[in-house]
Amino acid sequence: QVQLVESGGGLVQPGGSLRLSCVASGFRFSITPMAWYRQDAGKEREEVARVTGVGLTHYSDDVQGRFTISRDNAENTVYLQMNSLKPEDTATYYCNRDRTYYQINSWGQGTQVTVSS
């Protein structure tokens, strides 16, 4: 059973930074492409970054140059370092397997990121 536990969100001022973590279990993490997604109220969930099992990354245009996705396969953990945060980054952030390759049937609880002065 896939389990995902996200953490690290919070309230931060514009221009600030946060580092999100996600601990995964229930599947072969080290070979599984992973991604971070976000969803704000009234909007569809969108992918912001993804990383392959060997560390190749891709970012959405909205976060390119500001966010960095990484993973620690020994710890079954994927991270999202978010710098230069903007109010429009406010959302609930989720990690999951990369939906380019997997049908996603369940989500973790997510972690709330609020960027506001």
Backbone as CSV, one residue per row, in Angstrom:
resi,resn,N_x,N_y,N_z,CA_x,CA_y,CA_z,C_x,C_y,C_z
1,GLN,0.850,-1.185,0.000,0.000,0.000,0.000,0.889,1.239,0.000
2,VAL,0.642,2.119,-0.967,1.419,3.345,-1.064,1.072,4.274,0.092
3,GLN,2.100,4.736,0.790,1.910,5.730,1.844,2.890,6.868,1.621
4,LEU,2.396,8.089,1.794,3.188,9.288,1.572,2.917,10.257,2.706
5,VAL,3.971,10.742,3.332,3.823,11.665,4.448,4.645,12.915,4.156
6,GLU,3.940,14.001,3.877,4.584,15.274,3.565,4.719,16.130,4.821
7,SER,5.765,16.942,4.864,5.976,17.849,5.980,6.828,19.034,5.526
8,GLY,6.906,20.050,6.387,7.790,21.168,6.125,7.113,22.452,5.691
9,GLY,5.812,22.416,5.502,5.115,23.622,5.093,5.004,24.628,6.221
10,GLY,4.440,25.785,5.901,4.263,26.815,6.907,3.946,28.145,6.292
11,LEU,3.993,29.175,7.123,3.758,30.552,6.688,5.107,31.237,6.493
12,VAL,5.294,31.839,5.345,6.559,32.498,5.046,6.275,33.790,4.287
13,GLN,7.139,34.765,4.466,6.991,36.030,3.765,7.457,35.897,2.316
14,PRO,6.938,36.733,1.440,7.444,36.730,0.057,8.953,36.898,0.032
15,GLY,9.600,36.105,-0.826,11.047,36.109,-0.899,11.707,35.087,0.003
16,GLY,10.943,34.482,0.882,11.482,33.513,1.818,11.649,32.127,1.216
17,SER,12.065,31.195,2.066,12.350,29.825,1.631,11.705,28.811,2.569
18,LEU,11.417,27.660,2.003,10.956,26.513,2.777,11.523,25.261,2.131
19,ARG,11.679,24.218,2.944,12.094,22.922,2.419,11.060,21.884,2.827
20,LEU,10.423,21.297,1.818,9.428,20.268,2.058,10.079,18.891,1.984
21,SER,9.542,17.965,2.781,10.010,16.581,2.771,8.822,15.652,2.581
22,CYS,9.095,14.502,1.995,8.058,13.493,1.803,8.683,12.125,1.978
23,VAL,8.194,11.387,2.957,8.659,10.025,3.187,7.661,9.062,2.555
24,ALA,8.178,8.177,1.721,7.326,7.257,0.959,7.548,5.809,1.387
25,SER,6.513,5.007,1.254,6.628,3.574,1.538,5.572,2.832,0.735
26,GLY,5.763,1.517,0.645,4.776,0.688,-0.029,5.086,0.380,-1.480
27,PHE,6.225,0.858,-1.962,6.625,0.573,-3.333,8.146,0.718,-3.417
28,ARG,8.723,0.315,-4.573,10.177,0.372,-4.735,10.605,1.800,-5.042
29,PHE,10.811,2.547,-3.999,11.057,3.980,-4.118,12.247,4.292,-5.015
30,SER,13.332,3.552,-4.861,14.585,3.932,-5.517,14.496,3.940,-7.035
31,ILE,13.561,3.193,-7.602,13.452,3.140,-9.061,12.218,3.888,-9.569
32,THR,11.505,4.535,-8.670,10.233,5.168,-9.027,10.405,6.664,-9.252
33,PRO,10.044,7.159,-10.434,10.031,8.602,-10.643,9.015,9.245,-9.700
34,MET,9.419,10.315,-9.050,8.573,10.994,-8.070,8.333,12.437,-8.502
35,ALA,7.309,13.027,-7.920,6.978,14.406,-8.276,6.361,15.131,-7.091
36,TRP,6.475,16.428,-7.113,5.732,17.304,-6.205,4.614,17.970,-6.995
37,TYR,3.471,18.049,-6.360,2.305,18.684,-6.941,1.803,19.724,-5.950
38,ARG,0.964,20.626,-6.435,0.329,21.575,-5.533,-1.081,21.850,-5.998
39,GLN,-1.907,22.224,-5.036,-3.296,22.548,-5.342,-3.755,23.669,-4.435
40,ASP,-4.255,24.722,-5.036,-4.821,25.828,-4.296,-6.335,25.725,-4.392
41,ALA,-7.024,26.396,-3.506,-8.484,26.321,-3.457,-9.085,26.712,-4.805
42,GLY,-9.971,25.873,-5.316,-10.667,26.168,-6.549,-9.877,25.914,-7.814
43,LYS,-8.680,25.367,-7.653,-7.835,25.105,-8.822,-7.528,23.621,-8.925
44,GLU,-7.121,23.207,-10.115,-6.723,21.825,-10.306,-5.340,21.575,-9.711
45,ARG,-5.105,20.350,-9.329,-3.785,19.982,-8.834,-2.802,20.004,-10.002
46,GLU,-1.656,20.632,-9.807,-0.668,20.745,-10.874,0.677,20.209,-10.410
47,GLU,1.420,19.661,-11.366,2.764,19.198,-11.067,3.721,20.377,-11.124
48,VAL,4.614,20.471,-10.142,5.597,21.557,-10.160,7.013,21.067,-10.415
49,ALA,7.299,19.815,-10.047,8.653,19.295,-10.251,8.618,17.777,-10.214
50,ARG,9.522,17.164,-10.951,9.623,15.713,-10.902,11.085,15.296,-10.978
51,VAL,11.359,14.102,-10.491,12.721,13.585,-10.451,12.689,12.076,-10.721
52,THR,13.587,11.631,-11.578,13.670,10.198,-11.853,14.434,9.497,-10.728
53,GLY,14.480,8.194,-10.820,15.189,7.421,-9.812,16.676,7.726,-9.735
54,VAL,17.235,8.199,-10.862,18.662,8.516,-10.882,18.927,10.011,-10.782
55,GLY,17.876,10.788,-10.519,18.080,12.191,-10.205,17.892,13.185,-11.330
56,LEU,17.388,12.761,-12.469,17.089,13.718,-13.534,15.829,14.492,-13.172
57,THR,15.862,15.786,-13.373,14.777,16.636,-12.888,14.102,17.422,-14.007
58,HIS,12.876,17.843,-13.713,12.128,18.714,-14.614,11.227,19.589,-13.766
59,TYR,11.070,20.858,-14.199,10.282,21.819,-13.430,9.245,22.496,-14.308
60,SER,8.154,22.901,-13.694,7.199,23.714,-14.423,7.793,25.101,-14.635
61,ASP,7.266,25.809,-15.615,7.784,27.150,-15.898,7.610,28.075,-14.695
62,ASP,6.545,27.857,-13.921,6.253,28.744,-12.788,7.333,28.701,-11.710
63,VAL,8.016,27.560,-11.579,8.955,27.401,-10.458,10.396,27.222,-10.917
64,GLN,10.605,27.101,-12.210,11.955,26.919,-12.742,12.890,28.006,-12.224
65,GLY,14.025,27.599,-11.699,15.006,28.548,-11.192,14.810,28.928,-9.734
66,ARG,13.671,28.577,-9.158,13.393,28.912,-7.751,13.278,27.666,-6.869
67,PHE,12.741,26.594,-7.431,12.536,25.350,-6.674,13.560,24.303,-7.121
68,THR,13.942,23.443,-6.177,14.842,22.330,-6.482,14.295,21.055,-5.863
69,ILE,14.083,20.056,-6.696,13.631,18.753,-6.218,14.840,17.836,-6.093
70,SER,14.846,17.031,-5.047,15.930,16.068,-4.855,15.376,14.854,-4.119
71,ARG,16.176,13.825,-4.044,15.713,12.611,-3.372,16.868,11.920,-2.670
72,ASP,16.532,11.180,-1.631,17.476,10.345,-0.913,16.904,8.935,-0.940
73,ASN,17.415,8.113,-1.821,16.842,6.776,-1.987,17.090,5.890,-0.775
74,ALA,18.137,6.167,-0.020,18.406,5.385,1.189,17.360,5.651,2.263
75,GLU,16.773,6.847,2.220,15.783,7.232,3.227,14.356,7.250,2.683
76,ASN,14.184,6.816,1.442,12.850,6.829,0.809,12.185,8.198,0.927
77,THR,12.978,9.235,0.700,12.499,10.603,0.898,12.771,11.457,-0.331
78,VAL,11.795,12.273,-0.660,11.954,13.257,-1.722,11.753,14.641,-1.106
79,TYR,12.553,15.598,-1.571,12.551,16.953,-1.008,12.163,17.974,-2.070
80,LEU,11.685,19.106,-1.603,11.464,20.250,-2.486,11.972,21.493,-1.767
81,GLN,13.096,22.009,-2.230,13.626,23.262,-1.712,12.996,24.398,-2.491
82,MET,12.331,25.288,-1.793,11.608,26.382,-2.434,12.224,27.708,-1.987
83,ASN,12.772,28.435,-2.925,13.370,29.741,-2.654,12.598,30.831,-3.379
84,SER,12.834,32.069,-2.978,12.192,33.230,-3.621,10.690,33.021,-3.750
85,LEU,10.084,32.615,-2.675,8.661,32.290,-2.705,7.809,33.520,-2.993
86,LYS,6.719,33.269,-3.723,5.784,34.326,-4.109,4.402,33.998,-3.547
87,PRO,3.555,35.003,-3.398,2.191,34.723,-2.910,1.465,33.687,-3.771
88,GLU,1.737,33.676,-5.060,1.061,32.710,-5.932,1.558,31.274,-5.742
89,ASP,2.588,31.081,-4.933,3.021,29.723,-4.585,2.177,29.132,-3.452
90,THR,1.317,29.945,-2.870,0.450,29.467,-1.801,-0.427,28.321,-2.286
91,ALA,-0.369,27.192,-1.585,-1.114,25.998,-1.979,-0.832,24.893,-0.966
92,THR,-1.580,23.809,-1.102,-1.232,22.584,-0.408,-0.332,21.776,-1.336
93,TYR,0.809,21.352,-0.820,1.794,20.630,-1.623,1.754,19.137,-1.280
94,TYR,1.781,18.345,-2.330,1.728,16.892,-2.211,2.888,16.266,-2.986
95,CYS,3.374,15.153,-2.495,4.280,14.352,-3.319,3.555,13.080,-3.730
96,ASN,4.019,12.487,-4.801,3.460,11.218,-5.253,4.346,10.685,-6.368
97,ARG,4.023,9.533,-6.838,4.703,9.022,-8.002,4.390,9.908,-9.201
98,ASP,5.286,9.941,-10.140,5.112,10.774,-11.326,3.948,10.230,-12.151
99,ARG,2.913,11.019,-12.305,1.714,10.537,-12.994,1.918,10.395,-14.491
100,THR,3.078,10.801,-14.982,3.402,10.500,-16.370,3.487,8.983,-16.573
101,TYR,3.874,8.271,-15.519,4.117,6.840,-15.619,3.144,5.996,-14.807
102,TYR,2.494,6.607,-13.825,1.663,5.837,-12.912,0.276,6.444,-12.794
103,GLN,-0.706,5.583,-12.675,-2.043,6.046,-12.329,-2.086,6.249,-10.826
104,ILE,-2.439,7.436,-10.411,-2.432,7.773,-8.991,-3.834,7.621,-8.432
105,ASN,-3.944,6.757,-7.424,-5.259,6.463,-6.840,-5.444,7.042,-5.454
106,SER,-4.344,7.468,-4.836,-4.460,8.014,-3.493,-3.384,9.056,-3.269
107,TRP,-3.656,9.940,-2.313,-2.751,11.028,-1.977,-2.529,11.073,-0.478
108,GLY,-1.404,11.622,-0.065,-1.166,11.883,1.332,-1.968,13.091,1.793
109,GLN,-1.681,13.530,3.000,-2.445,14.656,3.555,-1.950,16.003,3.029
110,GLY,-0.771,16.005,2.430,-0.200,17.244,1.929,0.338,18.117,3.057
111,THR,1.015,19.184,2.652,1.525,20.165,3.616,1.236,21.563,3.076
112,GLN,0.688,22.402,3.921,0.215,23.728,3.486,1.376,24.716,3.453
113,VAL,1.488,25.414,2.346,2.449,26.501,2.199,1.670,27.786,1.965
114,THR,1.911,28.764,2.819,1.250,30.062,2.677,2.326,31.136,2.595
115,VAL,2.299,31.898,1.511,3.270,32.971,1.300,2.518,34.289,1.405
116,SER,2.804,35.006,2.465,2.059,36.235,2.723,2.866,37.141,3.637
117,SER,2.702,38.441,3.438,3.342,39.399,4.324,2.404,39.805,5.452
